[in-house]
Amino acid sequence: MAAYARRTAQVVAMSDREIDLRRAEGEAAARESQVAEELQRLSSASGEVQGRLQAVKAAVAQAQLSGVRDPVLAEVHQRCQSAAMPGLSIDPARDRAMAAREQALRERMKAVESMRQAVQGYAAELSRMSSQLAADEATLENLAEHAQQEAAAAASRQAAAERAARERAARAAPAPIPLGRMGKPEGRRATPRVRMQAAIDLHSDTNFFNGFSTNISDGGLFIATVANVPLGTEVEVGFTLPSGQKIATTGVVRWVREVNDNTPEIFPGIGVQFSGLTPDQHDAIHQFVESRDPLFYPD
């Protein structure tokens, strides 16, 4: 870009010099025309003066023949005899001017030829650069299109993998149903407790969630199910962590995610808040949660 700017500045500067030179050449040509016109006028005036001189000489001779002997006549006769037309020689100057013009013309033609060759070289370089840029632009366009296709394919593969994972989880853990109702212990609760079993792995829809304190002790377990379990229902939950440790605890249904036709990819279920975790159970769940981000409790 810097070289291009310098070349552009040089071309502009040459254009300014050419304008000045043409102006000077025009002024020189105008002066030559003025000199030629002046020479033509002087040539005509010279003939007129020559004729008048001859007429004066003839009149003086006639007066002398008539016997006029006036001193003034003698002075006029003397001046007429000694008068001579001035000479005008511009040929040497004209020859020098012609030689200079011819030499300038030859040098100018050489310079014009050099400029023509330089312009042709510049045009060839611009054409080469334009062709290379066109090829590079086409390459970049193809790369961008290929990248978009790759991104779309990757997104499609990711979506397919997620669907397959959900389908595997659904097949591995069918919608849990109440396995029975425990009898009402005397003086402890007004409604029976529901027993539920959940499948836990790294890819299942079932997942732990945290409460607002971000402490798993304040959270619980989201169980993917289509079973209708009302809010506030006390449940007994049993599941096995991927480590093989079995967990059996109690909890309360705090939120429900119903089936939504607008988001079929989101599995319905219930959020059970733990109410009876032991310290060992808490530590085991916490260790597993560190390998998989928990849900956030939807208030």
C-alpha positions in Angstrom: 0.0 0.0 0.0 2.9 2.4 0.8 4.5 1.7 -2.5 1.2 2.2 -4.3 0.8 5.5 -2.5 4.3 6.6 -3.6 3.7 5.7 -7.2 0.3 7.5 -7.2 2.1 10.6 -5.7 4.7 10.4 -8.5 2.1 10.2 -11.2 0.3 13.2 -9.8 3.5 15.2 -9.5 4.4 14.3 -13.2 0.9 15.4 -14.2 1.5 18.8 -12.5 4.8 19.2 -14.3 3.3 18.2 -17.6 0.6 20.9 -17.1 3.3 23.5 -16.4 5.4 22.3 -19.4 2.4 22.5 -21.7 1.6 26.0 -20.5 5.3 27.1 -21.1 5.2 25.4 -24.6 2.1 27.3 -25.4 3.6 30.6 -24.3 6.7 29.9 -26.4 4.5 29.0 -29.4 2.5 32.2 -28.9 5.8 34.3 -28.8 7.0 32.6 -32.0 3.7 33.6 -33.7 4.1 37.2 -32.4 7.6 37.4 -33.8 6.5 36.0 -37.1 3.7 38.5 -37.3 6.1 41.3 -36.4 8.5 40.2 -39.1 5.7 40.3 -41.6 4.7 43.8 -40.5 8.3 45.0 -40.6 8.8 43.6 -44.1 5.9 45.6 -45.3 7.1 48.7 -43.5 10.6 48.2 -44.9 9.2 48.3 -48.4 7.2 51.4 -47.7 10.3 53.2 -46.3 12.4 52.1 -49.2 9.9 53.5 -51.6 9.7 56.8 -49.8 13.5 57.1 -49.7 13.7 56.6 -53.5 11.0 59.2 -53.9 12.9 61.7 -51.8 16.1 61.1 -53.7 14.2 61.6 -57.0 12.7 64.8 -55.8 16.1 66.2 -54.6 17.6 65.3 -58.0 14.8 67.0 -59.8 15.2 70.2 -57.7 18.9 70.3 -58.4 18.2 70.0 -62.1 15.8 72.9 -61.8 18.7 75.1 -60.5 17.7 75.2 -56.9 20.7 76.0 -54.8 19.3 76.0 -51.3 21.5 74.8 -48.4 18.6 72.8 -47.0 18.3 71.0 -50.3 22.0 70.2 -50.1 21.5 68.7 -46.6 18.6 66.6 -47.7 20.6 65.4 -50.7 23.5 64.5 -48.4 21.3 62.5 -46.0 19.5 60.7 -48.9 22.8 59.7 -50.4 24.2 58.3 -47.0 20.9 56.7 -46.0 20.8 52.9 -46.1 18.1 50.4 -45.0 19.0 48.6 -41.8 19.6 44.9 -42.0 17.7 42.2 -40.1 19.1 38.8 -39.7 17.2 36.3 -37.5 18.3 33.2 -39.4 21.0 32.1 -36.8 18.6 32.4 -33.9 15.9 30.6 -35.9 18.3 27.9 -36.8 19.3 27.5 -33.1 15.6 27.4 -32.1 14.9 24.7 -34.8 17.9 22.6 -33.7 16.8 22.9 -30.0 13.2 21.9 -30.9 14.4 18.9 -32.9 16.7 17.8 -30.1 13.9 18.2 -27.6 11.5 16.3 -29.8 14.0 13.4 -30.0 14.5 13.3 -26.3 10.8 13.6 -25.7 10.1 10.7 -28.0 12.6 8.6 -26.0 11.0 9.6 -22.7 7.5 8.8 -24.0 8.7 5.4 -25.1 10.2 4.7 -21.7 6.9 5.9 -20.0 4.9 3.6 -22.4 7.0 0.6 -21.4 6.7 1.5 -17.7 2.9 1.8 -18.0 2.6 -1.5 -19.8 4.6 -3.2 -17.0 2.5 -1.5 -14.3 -0.7 -2.7 -16.1 0.6 -6.3 -16.3 1.5 -6.2 -12.6 -2.0 -4.9 -11.7 -3.6 -7.6 -13.8 -1.5 -10.3 -12.1 -2.4 -9.0 -8.6 -6.1 -8.8 -9.5 -6.1 -12.4 -10.7 -4.3 -13.6 -7.6 -6.7 -11.7 -5.4 -9.7 -13.2 -7.2 -8.2 -16.7 -6.7 -7.6 -15.9 -3.0 -11.1 -14.5 -2.5 -12.6 -17.7 -4.1 -10.4 -19.8 -1.8 -11.6 -17.9 1.3 -15.2 -18.2 0.2 -14.8 -22.0 -0.2 -13.1 -22.3 3.2 -15.9 -20.3 4.9 -18.5 -22.5 3.2 -16.7 -25.6 4.2 -16.4 -24.4 7.8 -20.2 -23.7 7.9 -20.9 -27.2 6.5 -18.6 -28.7 9.1 -20.2 -26.7 11.9 -23.7 -27.8 10.7 -22.6 -31.4 10.5 -21.0 -31.2 14.0 -24.2 -29.7 15.4 -26.3 -32.4 13.7 -24.0 -35.1 15.2 -24.2 -33.5 18.6 -28.0 -33.3 18.5 -28.2 -37.0 17.3 -25.9 -38.0 20.1 -28.0 -36.2 22.7 -31.2 -37.8 21.3 -29.6 -41.2 21.4 -28.4 -40.7 25.0 -31.9 -39.7 26.1 -33.4 -42.7 24.3 -30.9 -45.0 26.0 -31.7 -43.4 29.4 -35.4 -43.8 28.7 -35.0 -47.4 27.8 -32.7 -48.1 30.8 -34.9 -46.2 33.2 -38.6 -46.5 32.3 -40.9 -44.0 33.9 -40.9 -44.9 37.6 -44.2 -45.7 39.2 -45.1 -45.9 42.8 -44.1 -49.2 44.1 -46.5 -49.1 46.9 -47.7 -47.1 49.8 -46.4 -47.5 53.2 -48.8 -47.6 56.1 -49.3 -44.5 58.1 -47.0 -44.6 61.1 -48.9 -43.6 64.2 -48.5 -39.9 64.9 -45.9 -39.1 62.2 -47.6 -38.0 58.9 -51.1 -37.4 57.5 -50.4 -38.8 54.0 -48.6 -42.0 53.0 -45.1 -41.9 51.7 -44.4 -42.9 48.0 -41.5 -45.2 47.3 -39.6 -44.4 44.0 -36.6 -45.9 42.3 -34.3 -43.8 40.0 -31.4 -44.6 37.5 -28.4 -42.4 37.8 -25.6 -42.2 35.2 -23.6 -39.4 33.5 -26.0 -39.1 30.5 -29.4 -39.8 32.0 -32.2 -37.2 32.3 -32.3 -37.9 36.0 -30.0 -35.5 37.8 -29.3 -33.9 41.1 -30.2 -30.2 41.7 -28.9 -27.6 44.2 -31.0 -25.3 46.3 -30.5 -21.5 46.5 -27.6 -22.0 48.9 -25.8 -24.1 46.1 -25.4 -26.8 48.8 -26.5 -30.3 47.7 -27.9 -30.8 51.2 -30.5 -28.2 50.4 -31.1 -29.7 47.0 -32.3 -33.1 45.9 -33.0 -35.3 42.9 -34.8 -34.7 39.6 -36.6 -37.9 38.6 -37.5 -38.3 35.0 -41.0 -39.7 35.0 -44.5 -39.3 33.6 -46.1 -40.5 36.8 -48.4 -37.9 38.4 -47.0 -37.2 41.9 -48.5 -34.1 43.5 -46.5 -31.3 45.1 -45.7 -31.9 48.8 -45.8 -35.6 48.5 -43.3 -37.4 50.8 -41.3 -40.1 49.0 -38.7 -42.7 49.7 -36.1 -42.6 47.0 -33.6 -45.3 46.1 -30.9 -45.1 43.5 -27.4 -46.4 42.8 -24.5 -44.1 42.0 -22.2 -44.9 39.1 -19.6 -45.7 41.7 -21.8 -48.6 42.8 -22.9 -47.1 46.1 -26.6 -47.5 46.8 -28.5 -44.6 48.3 -31.9 -44.9 50.2 -33.3 -41.7 51.7 -36.4 -39.6 52.0 -37.6 -36.4 50.4 -40.5 -34.2 49.5 -41.8 -33.3 45.9 -41.0 -29.6 45.6 -41.6 -29.0 41.8 -43.0 -30.8 38.8 -42.0 -30.5 35.1 -45.0 -31.5 33.0 -45.1 -32.8 29.5 -44.7 -29.8 27.0 -45.4 -30.4 23.3 -43.4 -27.3 22.5 -40.2 -28.8 24.0 -40.5 -32.6 23.4 -36.7 -32.9 24.0 -37.1 -32.0 27.7 -38.2 -35.0 29.7 -41.0 -34.5 32.3 -40.5 -35.4 35.9 -40.5 -34.3 39.5 -38.0 -32.5 41.8 -37.6 -34.3 45.1 -35.9 -32.3 47.9 -33.8 -34.5 50.2 -34.9 -34.6 53.8 -33.0 -37.4 55.3 -29.4 -37.7 53.9 -26.8 -39.1 56.2 -23.3 -37.5 56.1 -21.9 -40.5 54.2 -24.7 -40.3 51.6 -24.1 -36.5 51.3 -20.4 -37.0 50.7 -21.0 -39.7 48.0 -23.5 -37.6 46.2 -21.3 -34.5 46.4 -18.4 -36.4 44.9 -20.6 -37.5 42.0 -22.0 -34.0 41.5 -18.5 -32.7 41.0 -18.3 -34.7 37.8 -21.6 -33.5 36.5 -23.1 -30.0 36.9 -26.3 -30.2 38.9 -29.6 -28.5 38.0 -30.6 -25.3 39.7 -33.7 -25.5 41.9 -36.6 -23.8 40.1 -38.4 -21.8 42.7 
